[in-house]
Amino acid sequence: MEKKNTIKDLENTQKVHENSDSPKQETDNPHDKGYKRIFSIKKNFLDFIKKYIAFDWMMELTEKDLELIDKEFITELFGNYAVDFEYVLVSIKNLDTAQIRQSNTLVDNIFLADKKRTRKEWTENMTELLQRIREMETEDLNEWITWFSNVIRKLNEEERTLLIEQIRKGDERLMCSSFERLLMKENAQGRKQGKIEGKIEAVLELLEELGEPSETLRKYIMEQTDLELLSKWHKIAARTESIEEFEESIGLVQLQ
């Protein structure tokens, strides 16, 4: 006889996961960590502040004037001077592309790439971007590729390796083709995810007409990613007369 899951089983499973000694979750954004790495290099930091902030007092600075403070919190060092700090926001999204193109530093090419937010945008003006990064020093090219690896970290290892190899070779045609394939794949995945979310919403709406589904049941339904199974649940929810009957039909039973 097939063993049925119970609501209490699901609740207990959730508690086990919540209380387990799981590894500490990485909270740093890989994208932000990429910038931290880039700006920990004095040359890059100077290129950035002199071009994109450009206060008069900055223009005479050299690498000898800079000291890296490798701490996340610097209150202990500069707490007494906090009122004298002036924070400047540089929005990459709003940077003028023409301004970025005026020079060809590592920072420029990271900003130029970071303005591309979708894979479709990546396929546009690819020739210019590849030409610019190929003209950089080898060290800067390697740093750019390291940064780019963080941008595409959601791709599988084979896709990442292929794109990075194509960048190193400067093969614009193959790289654009790769991005177009990834864009088509992303669109297909997006359509499937949209169907899943729509089916989940439809199941819950039908159940809410019968009463208030428990948080555990609601979570169980919302975590389902099998579109075929969700379609089956939707048909069950449409003909069931109570939430309890629905739970019984999908293999869940509420323990008294």
GIGI-V159270 format. One record per pair of residues at least 4 apart in sequence whose C-alpha atoms are under 6 Angstrom apart, sorted by the first residue. I is the first residue (numbers start at 1). J is the second residue. If there is no record, write none. Layout:
BEGIN
i: (I	I)
j: (J	J)
END
This chain:
BEGIN
i: (4	5	6	6	6	7	16	30	34	39	39	42	46	48	49	49	50	50	75	93	100	104	106	110	116	116	119	119	123	127	130	136	149	155	155	166	166	166	179	182	196	203	208	210	215	236	247	247	248	248)
j: (251	252	252	253	254	254	20	150	147	44	45	63	50	52	53	54	54	59	79	115	108	108	140	114	121	122	179	183	176	172	170	141	153	159	160	170	171	175	183	186	227	234	212	242	219	240	252	253	252	253)
END
